[in-house]
Amino acid sequence: MMGEEEQLLSTTTTEPAQTLHGTQVQLRLMTEDDVDALTAILAQPGISRWWGRYDADRVRADLLDSVGTVVYVIEVDGEVVGSIQYTEEPAPDYRHAGLDLFLSVDHHGRGLGSDAVRTLSRHLVHDRGHHRLVIDPQVDNLPAVACYERVGFRKVGLMRAYERGQDGEWHDCLMLELLKDELV
């Protein structure tokens, strides 16, 4: 007899959802038409500080054409205000998903990031069968950490010298995780 998780995995589709609806945001799969808007958002100093330098070619390569990463744009009232993406570990004994996102600085402080993270997290847990989600912001990205904690993510570790920053130096990142029963 199959366990609950095995049954869910056997019925989980491999195709990503086209659109997900949150309370304030809509997430839809990224298209070529989104490249310019996302390039402009990634150029904002408050975003490029964490994400590095992106031009349209890098947005296409790293987001639109990325193999193994599902990329959504975050929309509010039809306006592209950011991006959220996930990767999945398919091995049954280690199955989980990792998330990442950026949101235009013009839209910070309105709960949109938390809504986007919650919306994608619910999809990953309920529709795609994940029991564990992870995200890894830089230690000093306090607004991002607070956003993830509002959804139920918990700090579980420090990854030292994990990510090279714009300054060429290695920076520490936090490992935050969320188990399916902790999703708020």
Salt bridges, closest charged atoms under 4 A:
GLU4 OE2 - LYS180 NZ 3.93
GLU32 OE2 - ARG60 NH2 2.91
ASP34 OD1 - ARG28 NH2 2.67
ASP57 OD1 - ARG60 NH1 3.50
ASP62 OD2 - ARG58 NE 2.85
GLU75 OE2 - ARG28 NE 2.83
GLU79 OE1 - HIS107 NE2 3.85
GLU88 OE2 - ARG95 NH2 3.80
GLU88 OE2 - ARG128 NE 2.87
GLU88 OE2 - HIS130 NE2 2.69
ASP127 OD2 - HIS123 ND1 2.88
ASP140 OD2 - ARG49 NH2 3.62
GLU149 OE2 - LYS155 NZ 3.65
ASP167 OD1 - HIS171 NE2 2.98
GLU177 OE1 - ARG132 NE 2.72
GLU182 OE2 - ARG154 NH1 3.52
